[in-house]
Amino acid sequence: MQHTQIDPAILYFGTPVVLLSTVDAEGVTNTAPMSSVFWLGHTAVLGMGGRSQTARNLLETGECVINLPSAPLVSAVDALALTTGRDPVPVGKERVGYRHVPDKLATAGLHGRPGDTVRAERIDECPVHLEARVVDAHTLAGQEPGDDATFLFEAAVSRVHVHDDIRATGTTNRIDPDRWRPLIMAFQRFYGLAGELRPSRLATIDEEWYR
């Protein structure tokens, strides 16, 4: 198989979509779709541009809920594309069609409630809620903080809520991956997971070992 050298503008090979709820100092919640996220243990690593209201809120209060939508919520998630909580809309975003929307959840037909350990909102329709607080924030190497920077936030998960229908039968703290169908973003397009390909040797290790 021959390989060809290319220079893609983005390297989004496939990550879960989240609806990230954040809150400003006045307690106003902003909700934004994003897919630059991964987990290390019970710490979420979030990446985003400094021109977003989400980044501003995380720097200001550090509170968030990482809401994970399932694949059937794709239309609600897409309704929030090209929206921003910033007013006025930053020039760079305005050029590509972003518009200011003060109530994101109403726009998407979703419903929120305050978290237990943070003020940011849990989204009822999302099967997974991860309440978290920022424990560290920095820009990519060589960048100065500001609208043009890309920020990395480390957020410690303080509480987890899940819909009962994705829990593993007969367990207290486990999610059944056959029932959990996350929404995936790859190169700006939405996808869902297919069925399990084959058993994994890692699955022979009890999940509790990772605590």
N, C-alpha and C positions, 0 to 999 in steps of 0.2 A: 504494500500500500504506500503510495507516494504522498509525501507531505509538501505543502507549499507555504512559504513564508508570507504572512499577511499582517496587516496593521489595523485591527478592528478598533473602532472608536469606544466601544464598551466591551466589558468582559463578564457579562451576566449570563453564565452558563446554566443557571437554574437554581433559584432560592425561593423559600416560602415567602408569600406576601403577608404583611402584617398591616393592621390599622393601628397606628401608634397614637394614643391619646396622651396629650401633655396639657399642662396647666400653667398659666402665667401668675404673676404675683397677686393679681386681683381675683384669682380663682376661675378665670374664664378658660374653658377647655377648647383645645384645637385637636382635630383628628386628621391624620394624614396617612395615605397609603404609602408603603415603602417596602423594599425587598433587600436592602443592604443590611442584613442581620444574620448573626449566627450565635450559637451558644457554646460556652465553655463551662461545664458544670451548671451551677445556678447563676451564672453571670451571662447576660446578653450583651453582645457587642453590636452597636448601632452606628451606621455611617450615613452622613447626610451633609448637604451643602449648607453653608452658613447663612444663605439668603432666605432660608425657610423660617416660618414662624415656629415650627417644631424645634429647630436648633436653638432659637432664641429662648423658648420656654424651658428647654432642658438646661441651658446655661443659667437661667434665672432661678428656677425652683428645683430642678432635678427630679421631678415626679413624673411618672408615666405609667400607662398600662399598655402592654404589648398584646393587642387583641389579634388572634389568629383566625381569619375567616376560612371556612371550608369552601370547596370548589363551587357549590351551588350559589354562593354569595357573590359570584364574579360580577354580575351586573351592578350590584350595589357598590362594589369596590371601584368599578370603572366609572361610576357616576362622580367619583371624587377626583378622577384624573384631571389634571390641568386646573385645579383649584388651589387657593392658598389663603391662609389666615392673615397674611401681611396686607396692610392697607396704608399707603398705596402699594400696589403690586410692584415688586422690583422690576427694573427696566428689562433685564435679561429674561425674566419669566414672562413679562408682558409680550415680548417679541414673539414668543412661541405659542401664545394663546392662553396663558394662565389668567384667571379672573379671581377677584376677591370674593370669598364666600364666608360669612360670619358663622353660620350654623351648618357645619358639614354633615352632621348626622341627619338633620331634616332633609337635606339635599339628597342623601342616599337612601332615605326611608328606613333609617336605623334608629335604635333607641339605646340610651345610655343611662348609667347610674354610677354614683361615686364609688371608687374602690374602698376596700376596708382599711388599707394601710396608706393610701395616697388619695389625693383629691381628684386626680384625673379619672376619667370615666371608663368603666367597663361597658362593652357593647353587648347587649343582650343576645343578639343574633349570632355572634361569634362563638364557636364551641370552646375556645380556649382563651382565658384571660391570665396574663402574667403581670401582676403588680410589681413595680420595681422603682428603685431610686438610683440616680447616677452616683457612682463612687469615684469616677475619674473621667476627665474630658481633655482632649488635646486635638490639635490639628495634625494633618499629615506633615511629614518631615519637610522643613524649609518653608512652611506657610505661616503667615501671620494671621491671628484671629480676625475675622471679619466676614463680610458677605461673600467674598471670593474664595474663602477657605473651605476645605472639606474637614468636617469634624468626626472624630471617633469618640463615642460615649460608651463607657463600661457601666452597665446597670445591674445592680444586684437584685435578683428576684426575691420579693418578700412574701408573696402569696400567690397561689395557683388555684384557679377555678376552672372546671371543665363541665360540659354538658354530660349528663349521665349516660347518654347513648353512645359515647365513645370510650367509656371505661371498660377495662377488661373484666369479664365476668368472674366473680368469685374473688376479686382483689379489692384492696382499699385504695392504693396509690398508683395504679398503673393504667396507661392508655392502651387500647387495643389498636395496633396499626392497621388492622383490616377494616376497622370502623372509622378511623380518622383519615379523611381525604382532604389534605391541605390544598390551597390554591398556590400554584407555582408560577413565577415569572421567569421567562427565559428570553433574553434579547427583545424586551419590550412587548412580549406576547404572553397570554395566559394559557396555562396548561394545568392538568390534574394528574394525579398518580395513577398508574396502571396497577394491576394486581401484583402480589409478591412473585418475584422471579424464581427464587429457590430458598430453602432454609439457609440461614447464616450461622456460621460457627460461633460468632460473637453472641448469638442468642442463647448459647448454652451457659453463659455467665448470668447469674442472678442480677437483676437491675440494682438491688440494694448494695451490691459491691461498689457501685459508683458514688455512693454518698460520701 
